């Protein structure tokens, strides 16, 4: 959620402007490390979720799971992931109007810390309480970190692109180490050890941000004197479009149906309750009939609302809606990395290594871990040198974080180098996405700065086709495994490579086009639509991913992957065919 009305005070301390690290303002790196530890915790927990839910019940064992089917686990994960993209819409509004970005980040971090701590206990009540806390905390945290980052560079726009690139690296560094270490500890000592480790770093990341206040000054603090003022930029000349009673009624109906469906899906698939069961037909379950009704009403709401704007604004908003539509196809395919691909890595990939192959893997894994950790540690030292006088306690907390990380990494590598035979941890494959982003992001971004910079439709098309190629590769590798064979890990590594390339073509540019195409005072509404599209895609991805066992039993695993080859490939070709229409709707925006 962007800050649209100038509601936040933007006067940090004088020291903030004087202190620079690597050519960027030092406050950027405070946010970098805060985001890094939050992503460490989030992805460290996420990589364990499907494994834990589907693991066999083993009484008294730390590796005992809930023995759910993939379909049941996918339904719960999908609802969780869906809510993670809906609560930030509310969290951004609360921060804008009532508490400011800084307090929102601290509140969100604290609630997420409680959530991770709850999941460290081996009871179902604490587990579900933890998920609820993570959803609420993310709602406060997620929209407000980029907001504070935007404030830091409000008077220095030429540095903003570089700042966001560094910030994005923090996101992926946290995801990388979170999935690696939480996954390793969970698969070595037990699930709840992994959940607990995520909570420790969430707590330390929160403290680091709180103690950095002397450097950050008033950044992210709500200025009550300007709260509620609405500024209209000169280009925003279209007629006012207030929400009508009909709009509010439709929003309420769609929201209620969507909310009830989100929770009914996992409850019904676990045999607890199905509130839509009376609507069941021989061809379609009642909950899916209600989802179709909600989608029709939602499309009607969007179209009738946009049609009330002037032509240029109307066309550009329709362009955003079209891009959001194709974004659903991307995420419903790409997010298999959190559901079906995790289960495939566990059950169908040949993860056993011995001899020279094990030694080679350990060397490569050691370099993958030590090199980026060394670089980030060097950045921490640079930050500490510049800011120690101002935020010593914050820096001490960061040094404790990195001391723990280094200890965990050295312990992990020592364990693995001393084994004669080993099985690669399931969670290891999930780190490949973050690694490939860190390795390839700068190269892909150079394409956007060259003469080969494609249009929005072609970026989306290429991204979707790259994801399709990834599924095609794993589909080829899975042919014949029904006879008891295992898939070579090379196929899964290549799948993650192509999926990451697809993400780099789509994910970073989407929100950029929203901000370019939509007038400032309508940004909140359209960002809401954008996040809603991602939320829907997350739920669809998890529901479809949960079908992996069913489809494998009825057809084959390769059949499942070839379905996911066809869906994004067709969507990619379709969005490229729409290129002339989308360009016309954009009215010159590139």
C-alpha positions as CSV (number, residue, x, y, z in Angstrom):
1,X,0.0,0.0,0.0
2,X,1.5,3.3,-1.0
3,X,1.4,6.4,1.1
4,X,-0.9,8.7,-0.9
5,X,-1.8,11.7,1.1
6,X,1.3,13.0,2.7
7,X,0.2,11.6,6.1
8,X,3.6,10.6,7.4
9,X,6.2,12.9,8.9
10,X,9.4,12.7,7.0
11,X,12.0,14.5,9.1
12,X,14.7,12.0,10.2
13,X,17.6,13.0,12.4
14,X,20.4,15.1,10.9
15,X,22.8,12.2,11.4
16,X,20.6,10.0,9.2
17,X,21.4,12.2,6.2
18,X,25.1,12.5,7.0
19,X,25.7,8.8,7.5
20,X,26.1,6.7,4.3
21,X,27.0,3.1,3.7
22,X,28.1,1.9,0.3
23,X,26.8,5.1,-1.3
24,X,23.3,4.7,0.2
25,X,21.8,6.2,3.3
26,X,22.5,4.1,6.4
27,X,18.8,3.9,7.3
28,X,18.3,1.7,4.2
29,X,20.4,-1.0,5.8
30,X,18.4,-0.8,9.0
31,X,15.4,-1.7,6.9
32,X,17.5,-4.2,4.9
33,X,18.3,-6.2,8.1
34,X,14.8,-5.8,9.6
35,X,13.3,-7.2,6.4
36,X,16.0,-9.9,6.1
37,X,15.2,-11.3,9.6
38,X,11.4,-11.1,9.0
39,X,11.8,-13.0,5.7
40,X,14.2,-15.5,7.4
41,X,11.4,-16.3,9.9
42,X,8.6,-16.3,7.3
43,X,10.3,-18.5,4.7
44,X,11.9,-20.7,7.4
45,X,8.5,-21.5,8.7
46,X,6.8,-21.8,5.3
47,X,9.3,-24.3,3.9
48,X,8.3,-26.7,6.8
49,X,4.5,-26.2,6.7
50,X,3.5,-28.7,4.0
51,X,6.1,-31.2,5.2
52,X,4.9,-31.0,8.8
53,X,1.2,-31.3,7.9
54,X,1.7,-34.3,5.6
55,X,4.3,-36.2,7.7
56,X,3.3,-39.4,9.3
57,X,2.1,-39.5,12.9
58,X,4.9,-41.0,15.0
59,X,4.0,-41.0,18.7
60,X,6.7,-39.4,20.9
61,X,8.9,-38.5,17.9
62,X,10.0,-34.9,17.1
63,X,9.4,-35.8,13.4
64,X,5.7,-36.7,14.0
65,X,3.4,-34.7,11.7
66,X,-0.4,-34.6,11.3
67,X,-0.6,-37.2,8.5
68,X,-2.8,-35.0,6.4
69,X,-3.3,-35.7,2.7
70,X,-1.7,-33.2,0.2
71,X,-5.3,-32.0,-0.5
72,X,-6.0,-31.2,3.1
73,X,-2.6,-29.6,3.7
74,X,-2.9,-27.6,0.5
75,X,-6.4,-26.3,1.5
76,X,-5.0,-25.0,4.8
77,X,-1.8,-23.6,3.3
78,X,-3.9,-21.9,0.6
79,X,-6.1,-20.1,3.1
80,X,-3.0,-19.0,5.1
81,X,-1.2,-17.7,2.0
82,X,-4.4,-16.0,0.7
83,X,-4.9,-14.1,4.0
84,X,-1.2,-13.0,3.9
85,X,-2.1,-10.9,0.9
86,X,-5.4,-9.5,2.2
87,X,-4.5,-8.3,5.6
88,X,-1.8,-5.9,4.3
89,X,-4.6,-4.0,2.6
90,X,-6.1,-3.3,6.0
91,X,-2.7,-2.9,7.7
92,X,-1.7,-0.2,5.2
93,X,-5.0,1.7,5.9
94,X,-4.6,1.5,9.7
95,X,-1.0,2.8,9.4
96,X,-2.0,5.7,7.1
97,X,-4.9,6.9,9.2
98,X,-4.1,6.0,12.8
99,X,-0.6,4.8,13.9
100,X,2.0,5.5,11.2
101,X,4.3,3.1,9.4
102,X,6.9,2.8,12.2
103,X,4.5,1.7,14.9
104,X,2.8,-0.7,12.4
105,X,6.1,-2.4,11.6
106,X,6.9,-2.8,15.4
107,X,3.4,-4.1,16.2
108,X,3.5,-6.5,13.2
109,X,6.9,-7.8,14.1
110,X,5.9,-8.3,17.8
111,X,2.7,-10.2,16.8
112,X,4.7,-12.4,14.3
113,X,7.3,-13.2,17.0
114,X,4.4,-14.4,19.2
115,X,3.2,-16.5,16.2
116,X,6.5,-18.2,15.7
117,X,6.9,-18.8,19.4
118,X,3.4,-20.4,19.5
119,X,4.3,-22.8,16.7
120,X,7.4,-24.0,18.7
121,X,4.9,-25.8,21.0
122,X,3.7,-29.2,20.0
123,X,0.0,-28.7,20.3
124,X,-2.7,-28.1,17.6
125,X,-4.1,-25.1,19.4
126,X,-0.8,-23.3,19.6
127,X,-0.1,-24.2,15.9
128,X,-3.3,-22.5,14.7
129,X,-2.9,-19.6,17.1
130,X,0.6,-19.1,15.6
131,X,-0.8,-19.1,12.0
132,X,-3.4,-16.4,13.0
133,X,-0.7,-14.3,14.6
134,X,1.5,-14.6,11.5
135,X,-1.4,-13.5,9.3
136,X,-2.2,-10.5,11.5
137,X,1.4,-9.5,12.0
138,X,2.2,-9.7,8.3
139,X,-0.8,-7.4,7.7
140,X,0.9,-4.7,9.7
141,X,4.4,-5.4,8.6
142,X,4.3,-6.1,4.9
143,X,2.9,-2.8,3.4
144,X,4.8,-0.5,5.7
145,X,8.4,-1.4,5.2
146,X,8.4,-0.3,1.6
147,X,6.6,2.8,2.7
148,X,9.4,3.9,5.1
149,X,11.9,3.1,2.4
150,X,10.1,5.4,0.0
151,X,10.2,8.2,2.6
152,X,14.0,7.7,3.0
153,X,14.5,8.6,-0.6
154,X,11.7,11.1,-1.1
155,X,14.3,13.9,-1.8
156,X,16.7,11.6,-3.6
157,X,14.7,9.9,-6.4
158,X,17.8,9.1,-8.5
159,X,19.0,6.7,-5.7
160,X,15.7,5.0,-5.3
161,X,16.1,2.2,-7.9
162,X,19.5,1.2,-6.4
163,X,18.0,1.3,-2.9
164,X,15.1,-0.9,-3.8
165,X,17.5,-3.4,-5.4
166,X,19.5,-3.6,-2.2
167,X,16.3,-4.0,-0.2
168,X,15.2,-6.8,-2.5
169,X,18.5,-8.5,-1.9
170,X,17.8,-8.4,1.8
171,X,14.4,-10.1,1.2
172,X,16.0,-12.9,-0.7
173,X,19.0,-13.2,1.6
174,X,16.6,-13.7,4.5
175,X,14.5,-16.2,2.6
176,X,17.7,-18.1,1.6
177,X,19.1,-18.5,5.1
178,X,15.7,-19.0,6.7
179,X,14.8,-22.0,4.4
180,X,18.3,-23.4,4.7
181,X,18.8,-23.3,8.4
182,X,15.2,-23.7,9.7
183,X,14.8,-26.5,7.3
184,X,18.0,-28.2,8.2
185,X,17.4,-28.0,12.0
186,X,13.8,-29.1,11.6
187,X,14.8,-32.1,9.4
188,X,17.6,-33.0,11.8
189,X,16.1,-32.5,15.3
190,X,12.3,-32.1,14.7
191,X,9.7,-29.8,13.2
192,X,9.1,-27.5,16.2
193,X,12.9,-26.8,16.6
194,X,12.7,-25.3,13.1
195,X,9.5,-23.3,14.0
196,X,11.3,-22.1,17.2
197,X,14.4,-20.9,15.4
198,X,12.3,-18.8,13.1
199,X,10.8,-17.1,16.1
200,X,14.3,-16.3,17.7
201,X,15.3,-14.3,14.6
202,X,12.0,-12.6,14.3
203,X,12.4,-11.4,17.9
204,X,16.0,-10.2,17.3
205,X,15.0,-8.5,14.0
206,X,12.2,-6.6,15.9
207,X,14.6,-5.4,18.6
208,X,17.2,-4.3,16.0
209,X,14.5,-2.1,14.4
210,X,13.2,-0.7,17.7
211,X,16.7,0.3,18.9
212,X,17.5,2.0,15.6
213,X,15.0,4.9,16.4
214,X,17.7,7.5,17.2
215,X,19.0,7.1,13.6
216,X,15.6,7.0,11.9
217,X,14.2,10.0,13.7
218,X,10.6,10.7,12.6
219,X,10.6,8.4,9.6
220,X,7.3,6.5,9.6
221,X,5.8,8.5,12.4
222,X,2.2,9.7,11.7
223,X,1.9,13.5,11.5
224,X,-1.6,14.1,13.0
225,X,-1.7,17.7,11.7
226,X,-1.8,16.6,8.0
227,X,-3.8,13.4,8.5
228,X,-6.8,13.2,6.3
229,X,-5.7,15.8,3.8
230,X,-6.1,14.7,0.2
231,X,-3.9,16.2,-2.5
232,X,-4.8,15.8,-6.1
233,X,-2.0,16.0,-8.6
234,X,-2.4,18.2,-11.7
235,X,-2.7,15.3,-14.1
236,X,-5.5,13.8,-12.1
237,X,-8.3,15.7,-13.7
238,X,-11.0,13.1,-14.1
239,X,-14.3,13.4,-12.4
240,X,-14.7,12.3,-8.8
241,X,-15.9,8.8,-8.4
242,X,-17.2,8.2,-4.8
243,X,-18.3,4.7,-3.8
244,X,-22.0,4.2,-4.2
245,X,-24.3,2.3,-1.9
246,X,-24.4,-0.5,-4.6
247,X,-20.6,-0.6,-4.6
248,X,-20.5,-1.0,-0.8
249,X,-23.2,-3.8,-1.0
250,X,-21.3,-5.7,-3.7
251,X,-18.0,-5.3,-1.8
252,X,-19.7,-6.6,1.4
253,X,-21.3,-9.6,-0.4
254,X,-18.0,-10.6,-2.2
255,X,-16.0,-10.2,0.9
256,X,-18.3,-12.3,3.0
257,X,-18.4,-15.1,0.4
258,X,-14.6,-15.0,0.0
259,X,-13.9,-15.0,3.7
260,X,-16.3,-17.9,4.4
261,X,-14.9,-19.9,1.5
262,X,-11.3,-19.4,2.6
263,X,-12.1,-21.0,6.0
264,X,-14.7,-23.5,4.8
265,X,-12.2,-25.1,2.3
266,X,-9.8,-26.6,4.9
267,X,-12.6,-27.2,7.4
268,X,-14.7,-29.2,4.9
269,X,-11.7,-31.1,3.5
270,X,-10.8,-32.2,7.0
271,X,-14.4,-33.4,7.6
272,X,-15.2,-30.7,10.3
273,X,-17.9,-28.6,8.7
274,X,-19.1,-27.6,5.2
275,X,-21.4,-24.5,5.3
276,X,-22.0,-24.7,1.6
277,X,-22.9,-28.4,1.5
278,X,-26.6,-27.8,0.8
279,X,-25.6,-26.3,-2.6
280,X,-23.6,-29.3,-3.7
281,X,-24.4,-30.8,-7.1
282,X,-23.3,-34.0,-8.8
283,X,-20.8,-31.9,-10.9
284,X,-19.6,-29.1,-8.6
285,X,-19.3,-28.6,-4.8
286,X,-21.4,-25.8,-3.3
287,X,-18.4,-23.8,-2.1
288,X,-17.1,-23.6,-5.7
289,X,-20.5,-22.5,-7.0
290,X,-20.4,-19.6,-4.4
291,X,-16.9,-18.7,-5.5
292,X,-18.1,-18.4,-9.1
293,X,-21.0,-16.2,-8.0
294,X,-18.6,-14.0,-6.0
295,X,-16.2,-13.7,-9.0
296,X,-19.1,-12.7,-11.3
297,X,-20.2,-10.0,-8.8
298,X,-16.6,-8.8,-8.3
299,X,-16.0,-8.5,-12.0
300,X,-19.3,-6.6,-12.3
301,X,-18.2,-4.3,-9.5
302,X,-14.8,-3.5,-11.0
303,X,-16.1,-2.9,-14.6
304,X,-19.0,-0.7,-13.5
305,X,-16.7,1.3,-11.2
306,X,-14.0,1.8,-13.8
307,X,-16.5,2.8,-16.5
308,X,-17.4,5.9,-14.4
309,X,-14.0,7.4,-15.0
310,X,-12.8,9.5,-17.9
311,X,-11.5,7.6,-21.0
312,X,-7.8,7.8,-20.5
313,X,-7.9,6.9,-16.8
314,X,-10.5,4.3,-17.5
315,X,-8.4,2.6,-20.2
316,X,-5.3,2.6,-18.1
317,X,-7.1,1.0,-15.2
318,X,-8.5,-1.7,-17.5
319,X,-4.8,-2.3,-18.5
320,X,-3.9,-2.8,-14.9
321,X,-6.9,-5.2,-14.5
322,X,-5.7,-7.2,-17.5
323,X,-2.2,-7.5,-16.2
324,X,-3.6,-8.5,-12.8
325,X,-5.7,-11.2,-14.5
326,X,-2.6,-12.8,-16.1
327,X,-0.7,-12.4,-12.8
328,X,-3.1,-15.0,-11.4
329,X,-1.9,-17.5,-13.9
330,X,1.7,-16.8,-13.1
331,X,1.4,-17.2,-9.3
332,X,-0.9,-20.2,-9.4
333,X,1.9,-21.9,-11.3
334,X,5.0,-20.4,-9.7
335,X,3.7,-20.9,-6.1
336,X,3.8,-24.7,-6.6
337,X,7.2,-24.2,-5.1
338,X,5.5,-24.0,-1.7
339,X,3.2,-27.0,-2.1
340,X,3.5,-29.7,-4.7
341,X,7.2,-29.2,-5.4
342,X,8.0,-29.6,-1.7
343,X,6.2,-32.9,-1.6
344,X,7.8,-34.0,-4.9
345,X,11.2,-33.2,-3.5
346,X,10.5,-35.3,-0.4
347,X,8.9,-38.3,-2.1
348,X,10.1,-38.5,-5.7
349,X,13.5,-36.9,-6.0
350,X,16.7,-39.0,-5.6
351,X,18.4,-37.0,-2.8
352,X,20.9,-39.6,-1.7
353,X,24.6,-38.9,-2.3
354,X,27.9,-40.7,-1.5
355,X,31.6,-40.4,-2.3
356,X,32.7,-37.8,-4.8
357,X,29.1,-36.7,-5.5
358,X,28.6,-35.9,-1.8
359,X,31.9,-34.1,-1.5
360,X,31.1,-32.0,-4.6
361,X,27.7,-31.1,-3.2
362,X,29.1,-30.2,0.2
363,X,31.7,-27.9,-1.4
364,X,29.1,-26.2,-3.6
365,X,26.7,-25.9,-0.7
366,X,29.4,-24.5,1.5
367,X,30.3,-21.8,-1.1
368,X,26.6,-21.0,-1.6
369,X,26.3,-20.4,2.1
370,X,29.6,-18.9,3.2
371,X,30.1,-16.4,0.3
372,X,26.8,-14.5,0.6
373,X,27.0,-14.6,4.4
374,X,30.5,-13.1,4.3
375,X,29.3,-10.3,2.0
376,X,26.3,-9.5,4.3
377,X,28.5,-9.6,7.4
378,X,30.9,-7.1,5.7
379,X,27.9,-4.8,5.1
380,X,27.0,-5.1,8.8
381,X,30.5,-4.1,9.8
382,X,30.3,-1.1,7.4
383,X,27.0,-0.1,8.9
384,X,28.3,-0.5,12.5
385,X,31.3,1.8,11.8
386,X,29.1,4.6,10.5
387,X,26.2,4.3,13.1
388,X,27.8,2.9,16.3
389,X,27.7,6.2,18.2
390,X,24.0,6.6,17.4
391,X,22.5,3.1,17.5
392,X,25.0,0.9,19.4
393,X,22.4,-1.4,20.9
394,X,20.8,-2.0,17.5
395,X,24.2,-2.9,16.1
396,X,24.9,-5.3,19.1
397,X,21.6,-7.1,18.4
398,X,22.7,-7.5,14.7
399,X,26.0,-8.9,15.7
400,X,24.3,-11.4,18.0
401,X,22.1,-12.4,15.0
402,X,25.1,-12.9,12.8
403,X,27.0,-14.8,15.5
404,X,24.1,-17.2,15.8
405,X,23.9,-17.5,12.0
406,X,27.6,-18.2,11.6
407,X,27.4,-20.7,14.4
408,X,24.5,-22.6,12.8
409,X,26.1,-22.5,9.3
410,X,29.5,-23.8,10.6
411,X,27.7,-26.6,12.6
412,X,25.6,-27.6,9.6
413,X,28.6,-27.7,7.2
414,X,30.7,-29.6,9.8
415,X,28.0,-32.2,10.2
416,X,27.6,-32.7,6.4
417,X,31.3,-32.8,5.6
418,X,31.8,-35.6,8.2
419,X,29.2,-37.9,6.6
420,X,30.1,-40.7,4.3
421,X,26.6,-40.9,2.9
422,X,23.9,-38.3,3.1
423,X,20.5,-37.3,1.9
424,X,19.9,-33.7,0.8
425,X,17.3,-32.0,3.0
426,X,14.0,-31.4,1.3
427,X,14.1,-27.7,2.3
428,X,17.4,-27.3,0.5
429,X,15.7,-27.2,-2.9
430,X,13.5,-24.3,-1.9
431,X,16.6,-22.0,-1.4
432,X,17.4,-22.2,-5.1
433,X,14.8,-19.6,-6.0
434,X,16.4,-17.0,-3.6
435,X,19.9,-18.0,-4.8
436,X,19.0,-17.6,-8.5
437,X,17.3,-14.3,-7.8
438,X,20.4,-12.9,-6.1
439,X,22.6,-14.3,-8.9
440,X,20.5,-13.2,-11.9
441,X,18.5,-10.1,-10.8
442,X,21.0,-7.6,-12.0
443,X,21.5,-9.3,-15.3
444,X,17.8,-9.4,-16.1
445,X,17.3,-5.7,-14.9
446,X,20.0,-4.7,-17.5
447,X,17.6,-5.9,-20.2
448,X,15.0,-3.4,-19.1
449,X,17.7,-0.6,-19.5
450,X,18.7,-1.7,-23.0
451,X,17.1,-1.4,-26.5
452,X,15.7,-4.9,-26.1
453,X,13.4,-3.8,-23.2
454,X,10.1,-5.5,-24.1
455,X,6.6,-4.2,-23.5
456,X,4.6,-5.1,-20.4
457,X,2.6,-7.8,-22.3
458,X,5.7,-9.4,-23.6
459,X,7.4,-9.4,-20.2
460,X,4.4,-11.2,-18.8
461,X,4.4,-13.6,-21.8
462,X,8.0,-14.5,-21.6
463,X,7.7,-14.9,-17.8
464,X,4.8,-17.3,-18.1
465,X,6.5,-19.3,-20.8
466,X,9.7,-19.6,-18.7
467,X,7.6,-21.0,-15.9
468,X,6.0,-23.4,-18.4
469,X,9.5,-24.6,-19.5
470,X,10.4,-25.3,-15.9
471,X,7.3,-27.6,-15.5
472,X,8.1,-29.2,-18.8
473,X,11.6,-30.1,-17.6
474,X,10.4,-31.7,-14.3
475,X,7.6,-33.4,-16.3
476,X,10.1,-35.0,-18.6
477,X,12.1,-36.1,-15.6
478,X,9.1,-37.7,-13.9
479,X,8.1,-39.9,-16.8
480,X,8.1,-43.5,-15.7
481,X,8.6,-42.9,-12.0
482,X,5.4,-44.8,-11.3
483,X,7.5,-47.9,-11.7
484,X,9.4,-47.0,-8.6
485,X,12.2,-44.9,-10.1
486,X,13.3,-41.6,-8.7
487,X,13.8,-38.3,-10.5
488,X,17.3,-36.9,-10.7
489,X,17.7,-33.7,-8.7
490,X,19.1,-32.0,-11.8
491,X,15.6,-31.8,-13.2
492,X,14.3,-30.0,-10.0
493,X,17.3,-27.6,-10.0
494,X,16.6,-26.6,-13.6
495,X,12.9,-26.2,-12.8
496,X,13.7,-23.7,-10.1
497,X,16.1,-21.9,-12.4
498,X,13.4,-21.3,-15.1
499,X,10.8,-20.5,-12.5
500,X,13.1,-17.8,-11.1
501,X,13.8,-16.3,-14.5
502,X,10.0,-16.2,-15.0
503,X,9.6,-14.4,-11.7
504,X,12.3,-11.8,-12.6
505,X,10.3,-11.0,-15.8
506,X,7.0,-10.5,-14.0
507,X,7.2,-9.9,-10.3
508,X,9.3,-6.7,-10.0
509,X,7.6,-4.9,-12.9
510,X,4.0,-5.5,-12.0
511,X,3.6,-2.9,-9.2
512,X,5.7,-0.5,-11.2
513,X,3.1,-0.5,-13.9
514,X,0.3,0.0,-11.3
515,X,2.1,3.1,-10.0
516,X,2.7,4.4,-13.6
517,X,-0.8,3.8,-14.9
518,X,-3.1,4.8,-12.0
519,X,-3.5,8.4,-10.7
520,X,-2.3,9.0,-7.2
521,X,-5.6,9.2,-5.4
522,X,-6.8,5.9,-6.9
523,X,-3.6,4.0,-6.1
524,X,-4.9,2.5,-2.8
525,X,-7.9,1.0,-4.6
526,X,-5.9,-0.5,-7.5
527,X,-3.1,-1.8,-5.2
528,X,-5.9,-3.5,-3.3
529,X,-7.1,-5.1,-6.5
530,X,-3.5,-6.2,-7.3
531,X,-3.0,-7.8,-3.9
532,X,-6.4,-9.4,-4.2
533,X,-5.4,-11.0,-7.5
534,X,-2.2,-12.4,-5.8
535,X,-4.3,-13.6,-2.9
536,X,-6.7,-15.5,-5.2
537,X,-3.7,-16.9,-7.1
538,X,-2.1,-18.2,-3.8
539,X,-5.3,-20.0,-2.9
540,X,-5.8,-21.5,-6.4
541,X,-2.1,-22.6,-6.4
542,X,-2.4,-24.4,-3.1
543,X,-5.7,-26.0,-4.0
544,X,-4.3,-27.3,-7.3
545,X,-1.0,-28.3,-5.7
546,X,-2.9,-30.3,-3.2
547,X,-4.1,-32.5,-6.0
548,X,-0.6,-33.8,-6.8
549,X,-1.2,-37.1,-5.0
550,X,-4.7,-37.6,-6.5
551,X,-3.5,-36.9,-10.1
552,X,-0.4,-39.1,-9.6
553,X,-2.6,-42.0,-8.5
554,X,-5.2,-41.5,-11.3
555,X,-2.8,-40.6,-14.1
556,X,0.9,-40.0,-13.4
557,X,3.2,-37.4,-11.9
558,X,4.3,-36.3,-15.3
559,X,0.6,-35.7,-16.2
560,X,0.4,-33.3,-13.3
561,X,3.5,-31.3,-14.4
562,X,2.4,-31.3,-18.1
563,X,-0.9,-29.7,-17.0
564,X,1.1,-26.9,-15.3
565,X,3.2,-26.7,-18.5
566,X,0.1,-26.0,-20.6
567,X,-1.6,-23.5,-18.3
568,X,1.1,-20.8,-18.1
569,X,2.2,-21.5,-21.7
570,X,-1.3,-20.7,-23.0
571,X,-1.6,-17.7,-20.7
572,X,1.7,-16.4,-21.9
573,X,0.8,-16.7,-25.6
574,X,-2.6,-15.1,-24.9
575,X,-1.1,-12.1,-23.1
576,X,1.3,-11.5,-26.0
577,X,-1.6,-11.6,-28.4
578,X,-3.2,-8.9,-26.3
579,X,-0.1,-6.7,-26.6
580,X,-1.6,-4.2,-29.1
581,X,-4.7,-3.8,-27.0
582,X,-2.7,-3.3,-23.7
583,X,-0.4,-0.8,-25.4
584,X,-3.5,1.1,-26.7
585,X,-5.1,1.1,-23.2
586,X,-1.9,2.5,-21.6
587,X,-2.0,5.7,-23.7
588,X,1.7,6.1,-24.0
589,X,2.8,4.8,-20.6
590,X,5.9,2.6,-21.1
